[in-house]
Amino acid sequence: MRVLVTGGAGYIGSHTVIQLVAAGHDVLIVDNFSNAKPAVVHRLESITGVKLPVHAFDLRDADRTEHLFAHEQIDAVIHFAGLKAVGESMEQPLAYYENNLGSTFSLVRAMARHDITKLVFSSSATVYGHNAPVPMKEDFPTSATNPYGWTKVMVEQILRDVAVAQPRWRIALLRYFNPVGAHPSGTIGEDPSGIPNNLVPYISQVAVGRREKLRIFGDDYSTPDGTAVRDYIHVEDLAAGHVAALARLASTDRAVSTWNLGTGTGSSVFDVLHAFERAVGHDLPYEVVGRRAGDIAASYADPGRANEQLGWTATRSLDNMCADAWRWQSQNPDGYPDA
């Protein structure tokens, strides 16, 4: 298939592009580079050995989106593009609703006009809200605790409604948990703008000397060691889940399918810190501070449906995740070059 990957220069998108090419798909990318660097594309081409067509614009530009679909042969879309920082979404809610919903409206309208009906959507475990029991299952009610999460809930509902109105659509909603790690070559990885919002990139920057120490938000949760527990999944396993979901859309009779992509295993903050220390080869500085508002004690997936229906399983360990994250960060201490 010829697959359009929106946000294909981003962290998860770029890893998925590599696996799509490896699976024999023809890939093109659209990205406005608000959360990515153009250098990513050159590295992707070096890894894959193929020239990747890249369209640099914002999907909210309906005219350019229409022009793309009118002039490119596209069979399916994997939709990653969107703003993604929880804290920033609390400070700039309108920007998040406008961007994440508006880009989806423009994309889906163009797909409908050109009779392209296969779509894999990058959703999130944030749709399970604040009080969901663990492990989290796809049939749980959805809600959110911040504007970023609500955009995921809303887009999921929008896509379900599209499929009701146009039953020929085949849509995958992929709810993933905490992506970490990097390509094993160390060539591409996670390069957050500003202060990292997530645990592993923050630890990575402490290890490489860009941050003084890790702050652990609370050690008094009802968890084995008192720190928050999350389901960390290697970005390579996550990318493989997208390729498997795309293949499944070609054979399923269901208009909308929802799959958790996670390991099914929770790891605490200290578990991650110690795994990273093993990768680095020495202890890393940290301090325990108060809980962060909105954080919950534990979040991890029940990945059984994806295991059964997609034939997909997360295979990489926490040590693998941290070793690959450290390889990327140590080889690229300042992330991607700006030029």
Secondary structure, 3 states (H helix, E strand, C coil): CEEEEECCCCHHHHHHHHHHHHCCCEEEEECCCCCCCCHHHHHHHHHHCCCCCEECCCCCCHHHHHHHHHHCCCCEEEECCCCCCHHHHHHCHHHHHHHHHHHHHHHHHHHHHCCCCEEEEEEEHHHECCCCCCCECCCCCCECCCHHHHHHHHHHHHHHHHHHHCCCCEEEEEEECEEECCCCCCCCCCCCCCCCCCHHHHHHHHHCCCCCCEEEECCCCCCCCCCCEECEEEHHHHHHHHHHHHHHHCCCCCCEEEEEECCCCCEEHHHHHHHHHHHHCCCCCEEEECCCCCCCCEECECCHHHHHHHCCCCCCCHHHHHHHHHHHHHHCCCCCCCC
